[in-house]
């Protein structure tokens, strides 16, 4: 029998600290070669503008295989509709039977993406965080910050976005958030992106930019940057020279990031070699190869890997039992 869950039911089944642990486990499994993840499927639309990402895979010897579709149609706000939508299908790895239909409207994708940002910060950010910087004002920008509260100790955050109205809206939303209030985080708007980069040593970029936002010469020693917006061809948030400047570049998936992540632009430009990149799962398993000094510049390039969808779908299934 197939179980169908709506968004409200799904939300009640996800525990944030547990999710971060599950995503950590998933990255290690992936880097150990225990996960089969075919290349991501993309659909691109021009009129109206939109894209669909199709990710799927399974853990060897596991109970399920998972297929996830997540879309973004960027004119939807004009129709009073959310930009994102999506569904996750969970099948038995033994019989092929469809076990679960998760009508999550992209919420699970957003959650597992935010959890990956928390995992990257947990393992790569400096021990002392002076200020957190969030670049972007969308759903993922909010969720990344909310998830960081579980893994870092900091009292101040700067927000930057191209649209000052959206920045103010995000500030209002975050200041009203019970989680942020409990954290006691002081949240302010950065007047310029240069102001944010110069003051923050943990920065998360969450935009769909197609031209670099952060330059190599802006970034000071001891900064960690998690870049999670470049999840499709043509996107880029960091100047390629920044990855060459970094002491450590870590990818969620070397193969994916080499095709369309921040790493892609640096490799194509001859600024770094693929062999110099570590995978996040390797760093989680062996922290000695990760950050070794508070003065290092580290970059995490996150394109989103199907193992994350597998892990969060497994969480939902376990919570149902």
Secondary structure, 3 states (H helix, E strand, C coil): CCEEECHHHHHCCCCHHHHHHHHHHHHHHHHCCCEECCCCEEEEEECCEEEEEEEEEEECCCCEEEEEEEEEECCHHHHCCCCEEEEEEEEECCCCCEEEEECCCCHHHHHHHHHHHHHHHHHHCCCCCCCEEEECCCHHHHHHHHHHCCCCCCCEEEEECCCHHHHHHHHHHHHHCHHHHHHCCEEEECCCHHHHHHHCCEEEECCCCCCCCECHHHCCCCCEEEECCCCCCCCCCECHHHHHHCCEEEECCHHHHHHHCHHHHHHHCCCCCHHHCEEHHHHHHCHHHCCCCCCCCEEEECCCCHHHHHHHHHHHHHHHC
